[in-house]
Amino acid sequence: MARRMAVVAGLLAARAQEQPEEPAFIGGADGRTIAWPALAAYAERLRELAAARRLPPGARIGLVVADPLAFAAAYLAGLSAGLTVVPVDPRLPTLDDFLIQLRADVVVTDAPLSSPVAGLENWVAERAAPVPVGAAPTGARPSAGAALRPAVLLTTSGTTGEPKGVPLSEAQLLHAARRVAGHHRFGPGQRGYSALPLFHVNAQVMGLLAALVSGASLVLDRRFEPDAYWSRVAQWSPTWLNTVPAILGPLAAQPPPPEATLARLRFARSASAPLPVATQDAFTAHTGVAVLNTYGMTEAAGQITANPFDISARRAGSVGLPVGVELAVAGPDGRPAPPGSQGMVVLRGRQVTDRYLELTGYGAEASRPARDAHGWLPTGDLGFRDEDGFVYLAGRADDVINRGGEKLHPQEVEHVLLGHPAVASAAVVAAPHERLGQVPVAFVMLRPHRAEAGLVDELDRLCAQRLPRHKCPAAITVTAELPTSPTGKVLRRALRADAAALAGGPVAGGGR
């Protein structure tokens, strides 16, 4: 099988020639840099290594790399070599099982594994190139029976159910990255700052690939550190911030940055999870930084919609307009819903995947269609469009709570709870009820130095004032933390067992 000539390889070579002295990526915590020529050389060495180890085109390399610069180099090099890059959360407790499910042939780490994964090649991502540890395994490679050989194989977040494999081609990834770079006006001289996990599509496309296609640079941190955030911004002078609501909320509670820190900053981009208007307003009022709210998903190679670049044209509560993808809101009959009418958000376009992979890890690998006969992919998100086409999301279809025949969306209840000054974050899930079928149960986290005494009663009254009775939580409990994905999405499935226990016993909260 001939190895495909990756477009990424040509882009790396072009950047190395056009911007030989400029850093491509910078380590926010330690100041290490990697320039475009070094990235191009790294990619060439990985291509040579793949050929020497007889890896076929599309062989799967699992990136289990916590160091952001090492990840960036290995990710772009893997694409450049025509391999299938499989980014993996390095904190997974069952790493072996996950790599087996994804049929990885090679595991790349930034430190030698204490116990190498049996049957896989093990490489260590050194600064100049990956270095194999031990001899290559004999016999058939795990990906020998792969149903698909994409450029990148990602998994959905699994916030409401089991994750699925999402294959994305190089063309889809670069199409999305170019739309992102164009919409946000990236280019040489522009610099982003991102503390988002690099194994997630947002950080890969919005960050690494958007920098590659535009010639911008990117400051990378391996984790969000509230106390150090603004000092890093002051040190590296980015022109934009890549954030999620779980970052914007805590930053609104930090001391505001000095004006000099914000001198070059154009916007903070929010994605990956719903952004409550209260969180957006609090962040901007506290820091003076405008937020550009967006919407994306793994199946669309990241960004789907974004608010306009012009601040005056942005709409509070909206995730903006489609960018490089066709979007519709389908009513109950499957036809496009009129403006203002809620339905299922569906997508189609070049960057939208057309297959899912079943992550079983056993037997022949299976895939299934992701789109319908007309090319539309149902997102699972409910929402509507206004007369001008702006998109507003109501929540996930499988999160809808049916309380005695009256339906409600958790997001609208959460927004009310977040309106209380003591509440830092909130999540509402369904709990089973003998008579009503389901009732909403709320979990809230407090802002620092806020008292819990009397809060549940205050939240009860707030909900009673602003919501119809059937939407008021049957129980409200204060919790030290909410289970979240690495990008800050609440894992509702992890809360449902707790919700059932709360609703089944003595509970606080109105609307019972």
N, C-alpha and C positions, 0 to 999 in steps of 0.2 A: 504494500500500500504506500503510495507516494506521500511524503510529508508535505502538508500544505504550506505555502508561503504566507506567513501571518502578516497582516497589515501592521500590527503592533511593532514588528521588527523594523519595518520601514519608518514608522513614526519615531522610534527610538533613535535610529540612525540620523534622521533629519534633525531632531532636537539636539543631538550631540554635535552636529555640524553648525547649526544656527545659533545655539546658546551654549558654547563650550565652557564658559566660566560661571554660569549661573547655577545655583543649587536648585535641584528639582524638589527634594524633600529635606526637611529639617526636623531633627528631634527636639521637641519643645522642652523637654526636661533637661537634656544634657548638651544641646547645641551641636550634636553631630550632623553632618550634612552629607548628601550624596548627589553628585552632579549628573547631568544627562550623559556625558561620555562614560562615566563609571557604570551607569545603568545599562548603556548599550553594550559595554564590554562584559558585564555580568550576564546579560542575555545571550551573548555569543558563546560564553563558556558553558552555560547551561545547555544550549543546543548541542555543543560538542559532547557534553557528558551524556545527554539523552541518546545520541547516536552511538557512543561507545558502549553504553549499557544495553543497547539494542531495544530501546523502548519504542514501540510502534507509534505512529501518529494517533493522537487521541488517548494515549495512555493516561491514566488518572494519577495526579500527584496531590496528595492531601497536605495542605499547608496548615501545620499546627504551630504557628509562630506568633509569639506575644510581642516581640520587639517590632515596633512599627516600621522602621527603616528596612529591617531584614524582610519583613512581610512584603513591603512595596517592591523591593528588588526581585524577590522570588516570584511574586504574582505576575509582574510584567514580563519577566523572563520566561515563565511557563507559557504565557500566551504567545510570546514571540517564538517559542519552540514548537508551537502547534500541538501542545499537550492539553489535556483537560485539567484545569485547575479546580481543586475542590477545597475551598477555604473552610476551616474547622475551628470552632471555639476551643481555644487551648485549655479552658477551665472545665471541659467536660469530664465527669468522673468515670465514664465508660468509653474511653477513647477507642479502645480496640474494637468494641462492638460497632461504633459509629463508622469507623473506617471500613469495616467489613460490609456494613450496609451499603456504603457508597462505592464499594468495589475499587478501592484505591490500590494502585500498584506500588506507589512510593509514598512514604511519609517524610515530609521535610519539617524539621524542627529547628529552633534556634539554640538548642542545647541537646547533647546526647540523651536519649531516653534511658532511664534506669533499667527498663526491661523492653528491648526492641519488640515491635509488633511482629509476631510470627507470620511468615509468608510474604512480607512486604520488604521492599528495599528501604533502608533507612539512610537519609541524607541529613547532614547538619548544614544550616545556612550560614556559612562563614561570610566575612565581609566581601571577599572578592568573588566567591562562587560557592554553590553547594558542594559539599564533600561527602562521598559515600562512606558509610560505616559498615565494613564487612563486605563479603562477596554477594553478588546478586543471587536471589533465590532461584532454584531450578524449577522446571515444570511450567505449567500454564499460568499466566498472570491472572490476577483476580478480575481484571476488566475484559478478559478474553470473550466473555459472553455478553458484553455490554450492548444494550438495545440502542443507545445513542452515544455519540462522541462529540459533545459540544465543546466550546472554548472554556466555559465555566459551568460547573454544576453546583448550584446553591440549594438550600432547603428553606421552605417557608418557616415563619417564626413559630407556628404551632401554638398561638396564644389561645385559641378556642378548641383546637383538636389536634390530631396527629400531624406532624410535619410531612410535606411532600417534597420530592426532588424536582427542582426547576432547572432544566437545561437552557443555557443561553449561548448563542453563537457570538463569534467575534463581531460580526456585522451588527447584531442587535445591541451589543454593549457599546460599540463605538457610535452607533446612531444615537443612542440615548445620551452618551457623553457629549457629543457635539451639540445636541439640543440644550443640554444643561449649560454648557460653556457659552453658547450664544445668548441664551435668555439672561444669564447672570453677568454677561459682558466680561468674561475672563480673557486673559491674554498675558503676554510678557509684561512684567511689572505688577501684576495682580498677585496677591498672596492670600491663601486661606489658612484658617486654623481649625483643626478638627481633633476632638478627643473621643470620637466615636469608634466602636469596634470595627476593625478592618475586615473581619470575616463576614460582614453584613453588606448587602448590595449598595446601600446608601454611600458608605465610605469608599467603596470601590469605584463606583461610577461618578458620583458627585465629586469625589476627591481625586483618587489616583488617575483614572482615565480622563476626567475633565482637565486635569493638569497636563496630561500627555498631549491631548489634542489641541490645547490652547497655548501651551508654553508658559502657563502660570506656575507658581511654586506653592508648596503646601507644607505647613507646620503640623506635625503629627505627635500626639501624645497617646500613650497606651490606655489611659483612663482619664475620666473627668475628675479633677481635683478642685472643688469649689474655692478653697483658700488660696490656691496658686493660680487660678484662671486669669485674673486680670493682670497679674504680674507677668505672665507669659505673653499676654496680648501686648503689654507695654514693651516687652523685650524684643518681640519679633515683628511688630507693626503690621499685622495682617490687614487686608482690605475687606475681608468678609469672614464670618464665623459659620461653621457647619454645626448646627445644634439640633436638639430634640426638646420637647417640653420638659423632660426630666432634667435637663440642664438649665433651661430658662427659668424654671421655678426657683431652684436654689440660688441662682445668681441674683434674683430679685431680693433675696434676704441677705446677701453679702454687702459690705460697704461699697457704695457706688465708685466706679473708676474715675480717676481724675480726667479732666477734659483732654489733657495732652495724650493720654492713652488712647483716646478715641479719634485722634486726628485723621487717620487714614481709613477708618472703619466705615464702610458703606452700608452694611446690613448684617443682621443675623438671620440665617436661613433656618427654618424649622421644618422638620419632616419626621417620618417614621412612626408617629403616633398622633392622635388628635390633639390639637392645640386649643385649650379653652381660652375664650376671649379674656377672661379675668387674668390668666397667666400672661398672655401677650401684653395686655395693658399694664400690668404691674411691672413687667420687665422693662418696657419702654419708658414708663414714668420714672422708674428708679435709675435707669442707666442713660437714657437719652438715645438709645440705639433702636432704630426701626427694625421690625421683624417682617421678613418675607415668608409668608406661610405657603407651604406646598403639600402635595399628596403624592405618594408613590407606593409601589409594591414590588416584590421580587419578580413576579411574573412579567412585569413591564420593564425590566432592567432598570428599576429605580423610578425616576420622576415621571408622573402622569400629568399633573397640573401644577401651576404655580401662579401666584399673584403677580401682577405687572411689576416690572422693575421700577417704574415711576411710583413713588410713594403715594402721591395724591390719587392714583387710580386703584390702589389696593382696597379690598373690602373686608372689614372685620367679620370674622366668623366664616369666611369663605376660604377654600383652598385654592381658589383662582380659576384659571382657564387652562384647557388642554395645551400641552406643549409637545408637538411632534407625534401625537397619538390621537386616534379618533375615539371619542367618548360619547356615550348616550346614557340616558336614564330610561330603563325599560319598566313599563307599567305591568300590572298583573297579567295582561293578555300578551305580554312580550313586545308590544308596540311602544314606540317612543312616547314617554309621558310628556304632557304639556308643561310649560314653565310653571314652577311652583308646586308641581305634583311630585310626590315622593315615589321612588321605585328603586330597582336594582341598578347600580352603576355597572356598565359593561364597556369593554374596550376592544379595539382591534387596531392593528398597525404593524409596521416593520419590527418594532422593538418588543412586541408582545409574544411570549412563548406560545407554541401551539401544542406542546406535549407536557405531561407530568410523568415522572418516574416513580414507581412504587418502591419504597425503601424497605425491602424485606431482607435482602442479603442472601437469600437462599434460592437455589434453582436458577432458571433462566430469568434474566432481568426483564421486567415488564414495564411498558409505558402505556399511557392512555391519553386520549385527546383532552386538551385544555379548553378548546374553543368549540362553539356549536357549528352547525352546517353553514352558517352565514359568516363565520370568521370571528364571532364575538366571544370574548372571554368574560364570564361573570366574575366580578371581583369579590362578591360576598358583602360588599358595602352598600348600605342604603343612603340615598340622598336625593337632592333635587337641583335643578338649574334655574337661575332667575332669567328674566327677559333678555339679559345681555350675555347669557351663557356661563356666568360664574357658577361654580360648583359648591354646594354646601352638603356636608356629610352628616348623617344622623346616627350612624353606628353600624355595627355588623349585623347582618341578617340573623345569624345564629345566636346573637346576644339579646334579641327582642324578648321581652318578658310579657307573657299573656296572663293577666290577672283577672280571672273570672270572665274572659272574653274581651277585656279591654287591654289593648296593647300599649306598651311604652318602651322607649329606648333608654338604656342606662345613661347614655351620654348627656341627655337633657337633665336628668336628675343630678348627675355629677357636676354639671356646670352650676347648678344652684348651690350645691354644697361648697364648691370652690369659691363662691361669692362671700363666704364667711371669712373674716380676716385671720382666724386661727387655723384654717384648714390649708395644709400644704398640698395634699393630693387626696383623691377620692376614687373609689371604685364601687360600682353597683352591679350585683349579679342576681340571678334568679334563685330562689329557694323553693322547694316543693311545699305545697299547702294542701291539706286534705280537702278543703271545701272549694278553694279558688283555683286550684291547680298550681299556680305559681304566685309568689309575691316578691317584690324587690327588697334586697337587703344591702345596706351600705357599709363600707369600711372606709374610715378616714384616718389620715396621718396629720399630726399637728405640726405647725411651724415651730422652729426653735423658741424656747422660753415662753411658750403659750400654755396656759393652765387647762387641764382636762375638766375640772370641776364645773358642772352645769352646762358643758358644751353640748351634750346630746339633746338636752331640752331645748337649747337655743336652735340647734339644727332642725329639730322637729318643728319648731314654730316657723323657721325660715321656709321650710318645705311647704308647710300648710299655707303660708302666705303667697307663695309663688307657683305652686303646682296644684293641679286637680287632685282630689283625694286619692284616686286609684294609682297615682304616680308617686305618692309619698312612701318612703321606705317603711317596711314593716319592722325593721330593726336597724339601728345604727350602732356601730361599735368603733371605738378608737383603737387603732393598732399601731405598733411600733414601726412596722414596715409592711409594704405591699409586695407580693411576688411580681417581679418584672423580668422582661427579656433584657438582653444586653443593650437594646436601644430604647428602653424605658416603657415599652408596652406592658400594660398590666396583664398578667397571666390569669385570666378569669377562671379558666378551668381549675386552677389551683385553689381558688377561693370558694368554689361551689360547695365543697364538703363542709367548710366552716359555716357557710351561709345556711345550709340545711340544719346544722346543729343550733344555730342562733334562732332561726324561725320556728324550730320545733319545740323550743323551751321558752322560759320566761324571757321576754325581749323588751328592750327599750325602743322607743320610736313610735311615731304616729301612724295612722292609717291602718291599724290592725283590724 
